[in-house]
Amino acid sequence: MEVEYLCQYNEIEKAKRKIKETLKELGIEKRNIDNTGYTKMLWKKKIKNN
């Protein structure tokens, strides 16, 4: 699952708070978060599967 919050530069702290609130509501712990971008994950998977 990917969580994204589109915002203006001056709203970054608000966006971080909202994402943290959402993760808490979903019961997702910090240790289970991977901050790697989706495109990079796909790229690494292709390299490993070749």
Contacts in CASP RR format, 6 or more apart in sequence:
PFRMAT RR
TARGET T0000
AUTHOR 0000-0000-0000
METHOD contacts of the structure
MODEL  1
MEVEYLCQYNEIEKAKRKIKETLKELGIEKRNIDNTGYTKMLWKKKIKNN
2 38 0 8 1.000
3 19 0 8 1.000
3 22 0 8 1.000
3 23 0 8 1.000
5 15 0 8 1.000
5 18 0 8 1.000
5 19 0 8 1.000
7 14 0 8 1.000
7 15 0 8 1.000
23 33 0 8 1.000
34 41 0 8 1.000
END
